[in-house]
Amino acid sequence: MDELFDLIVVGGGAAGLGAAQYGARANLRTLVLEEMAHGGQALLIDKLENYPGLPESVDGYTWSETMRSQAETFGAEFQSSSVSSIRKEGDAFIIETDDGRLHAKAVILATGAKHRHLGVKGEEEFSGRGVSYCATCDGPFFKGKRMIVVGGGDAACDEAMFLSKLAEKIIMVHRKDRFRAQKALAERILANPKIDVRWNTLVDEIIGTKVVEKVRLLEPATGRTYEETAPAVFIFVGSIPQTGALPESVPRDDSGSIITNDRMETSIPGLFAVGDVRVTPFRQVITAVSDGAVAAHCASQYIDELEGKAYR
């Protein structure tokens, strides 16, 4: 049999880095696999200013490097690899990567979710410079200014309500004639005097020079286009959980997010899911790290039970 790790963490974002620290600190031989840069979406954060214990804001790259260094201090190993599949045979997991096959007693999936994009001109160009997918992260930078929110589901309505406490005015753009969000939440949006909803409307283009300056909106039914001035566009049109490596038998919700219990356990014993890839009510760096810590702790208990060393 090839080399066997106690714990393999697939994904090196905030959740994966949290799992790496707690796994290694529990004296588990822990390997983190990340196909891109360690830090995940945290790397996009210009100023991380709401993480407990950091009174001075830091950029996402600095925070991620500190987390990785701390995990390595505890003994965690890191490898740049893409994972194509995860399956369980007997009591061990087999992880297929582009660098070969790996084995582990337990696996924590921390692959996150990619924000669904609009695909309009200017969106990629101004990402991080006025285009955002996280109200809690970036809303305070535009305090007292006009903001545009795109979407009509629970996330869009939740984030619009949060942003309305900061903004001078919210222009909420939705492609249909009613929200798909929960009724009570939709009613709060419609009753909020700071939120102006534009029904049956699409974002046609995001315009600016160095940063976002305005947005061109389109009414498909009439073909009318017009522009709204705003320095910030918050886009909440869904996310795509990165679950391609898992067996189809692992339960997911309607959005494709993995269903876990409060121990971060999936339906497969020894397989855990953390962070944005799982069903969760709040997507933040701190909650992702917390998920990782819980999963690593429970993975350690699972391995003890597997080896007959559980504390009774």
N, C-alpha and C positions, 0 to 999 in steps of 0.2 A: 504494500500500500504506500502511496505517496505521503509526503509530509503532512502530519495532522496538527491542526491548530485547535486550541480550546474554543476560541471565538473568532469569527470573521465578521467584520463590519463592512457592508457594501454601501459605499457612499461616504464622502469625507466632508460633508457640510456641517452645520452646527450640531445636528442630531448625532451624526456619526462621530464627530470629535468628542462630544459628551460621552457617548458610549465607549469610545476608545479609552478615555481617562478612567472611567469607572471599571471597565473590564480589566485593564492592566493593573489597576490599583487593587483589584480583587485577586491578584496573582494568577490571572488567566493569561495564557499566551495569546495575545490579541493582534490580529492583522487587519488593517484598514485598506480597502481597495477603493480607489477613486480614479475614474477615467480622465478627468480633467484636472482642475486646480483644487487643492484642498481648501475648504471654506465655503464652497457652493455659492448659493445666492448671497451669503453674507459678504462676499467679495465686492458686491455691487453697492454696498452701503458706504456712502461718503462720510457720514458722521454717525457712529453708533453712540447715542447719548442716553438711551433708556435702559441700559443693561446694569443691573444692580452691582454696586461695588466699583463702578467706573465713573466717578464724579466728573472727570474730564473726558469728553468724547474722543473716540478713536475711529480711524477708518476701518472698514471691514477686513482689509488685507492684514493690517497689524493685529487685529483681534484674532483672526484665523491662525496666523503664524504663532501667536502666543499660545493658543489652545493646542495646536499641534506639538509645539515644543514641550508643553507641560505633559501631554500624553506620552511623548517619547521618554520623558524623564521617568515616568512610571513603568516604562518598558514596552509600550505599544510600538508595533512595527507598521510601516506604511509602504504601500506599493502602488505604482501607477499602472492600472490594468482596467480593461473593460470587461464586464461580466455579461455573458450571454445566457447562462442558465443556472438555476439553483434547484437541486433535487435531493431528496433524502432516500438513502438506501440503508436499511437497518437502523442503527443508532447514529449514523454519521451523515453529514451533508456533503454533497459533491458540488463544487462551484467551478463551472467552466469559464475560463478567462482567455483573453487573446494571448496570454503568456503561459498557458497550460492549465492543468487541472489542480485544484486545491481541495483539501478536506478539512472539515471542522465539526466539532461536537455541537456547536450552536451557531446560529447566524442571525445577525441583526440587519435588516434591510433599512437603509437610510438614504435612499436614492432621490427623495424629494419629488417635487412636481414642477413642471414647467408652466409658467403663466401662458395662457392662451392669448395670442396677439391678434390685433385687428387686421394687420397686414396692409396698412395704409401708408402712403408716402409720408415720411418724416418721423414715423414711430420709432424705427430703429436708430435713426440719426440722433434723435433727441432723448433716447433712453438714458436716464440718470441726469438729464439736463432739462427737466420739466415734465418728462413722461415718466410716470411711476406706476407700479403695480402694488404698492403698499402704503396705505394712508397713514398708519401709525408710524411708519418709518420716516416718511417724507412730508407729511402734512404740516408739521410745525414750521418747516422752512418757508412756507407760503402764508403764514399767519396774517390775517387782515386783508388778503387779496382775493380776487375772483379765482375760482377753480372749476374745472370741468370734470365731471364723473361720467364714465361710460359703462353702461350695463343695466340690468334690470332684475337680477336675482338677489338672493339673500346677502351675498357678499357685497354687491354694489350698494344695496340699500343700507347695510350696516356701516359701510365705510363712508357713505354720503352723510349719514347722521353724525358720525364722528367728525368729519371734516367741517360740517356746518357750524360746529362750535368754534372753529378756528377761522373760517373764511368770511370775507365780506359778503360773498354770494356764491352759491353753487348752481351751476347749470348742469342738469342731469340729462344725459342723452341716452335714449332707449329706442331700439329699432322697431319695437312693437307698440300697440296701443294700450297695453297694460303691463304691469310688472308680473314676473313669475315668482317673485318673493312671497313669503308668507303674508297673509292678509294683514295681520296686525302691524307688521313692519312696513308694508306698503302704505298703510293708512298714516303712519307716523311721518313718512316722507311727504305725502300729499298735504299734511297739516303743517309742515314746517315752512314758515314764511321766508326763510333764507334759501330754500331750494326751488328752483324753477325747472320743471320737467318738460323736456322737448320729446313728445311722442313721435313715433313713426319717422325717426330721424337717425341718420348715420353720420359718422365722422368720415369726411371725404379726404382731408389732408391736415397734417399738423405742420404749422408754418413757424419759421423763426430764422435767426442768423446763428448766433452761438448758443442760444437757449430758446425754449418755446416762447412765442410771442402771441400767437393766435391760432385758432382752429377753424377750418372751413367745414361747415355742416351741410348735409344734403337731405332733402325730403324726396325720397324716391317716387312717391305718388305723383308729385307735380314737377319734379326735376329742378325745383328751386334750390339754389345754393346761397349761403350767406356766411359771414365770418363773425366769430366771437373772440374778443380779446381776452386772453388769460395766460398767465405764466406757468400754469400747471394743468396737466391732463392725467387723471387717475383712471386706469383701465382695469375693469373687473368683469371680464367676459368668460370666466371659467379658468380652470387649470387642468393640466394633463399629468396625472400621477405616473411616475416612471416605474411601472411594474412588469415590464416585458420579460424579465428574467425568471419570473415566478410561474409555477404551474397554474393552469386555469382553474384548478379546484380550490384555490385560496379565495375565500369570499371577499367581495368588493361591494361598495354601494353603487348607486346609479352614476356617480361621477367617475367611478373606477378606483376610488381610494380604498385601501385595504382596511378591512374591519378587524379591530383588535379589542381585547378587554383592557381593564385598567392596569394590567401587568405588561402591556404591549405585546401580548401573545397573539399569534394568528391561529388558524385552525390546525396548523401542523406543529406538534410539540417540538420545541427547540428553535422554532423560527419566529422571530420578533420583527415588528415594523414600527418605525419611529419617525417623528417629524411630519413633513408635508405629504409624505406618501400614504399616510394613514388617515382615517376619518378623525378629524379633530375640530373643535369649535374655535380655536384661536391659533393663528400661524405667526409665531414670533421667534426670534433667536432664543429667548430665554425658555420658551415652552419646548422648543426642539431639543435644547440641551437637557432639559428635565426629562423628556421622553427617553433620551439616550441613556441617562443615568439609571432610570427605572428599569429599562430593558436589560442593561448590563448586569444590574443587581439580580434580576430575575433569571437571567441566563446563567449566572453563577450558581444559583440555587438549583436550576434545572440540571446542570452538569453534576452537581453533588449528588442529586437523586439518581442520575444515570449511573454514577459510579458507586452507588451505595454508601455515600458519605454524608447524606443529609442529616442535619441536626434534628434529633427527636426529643 
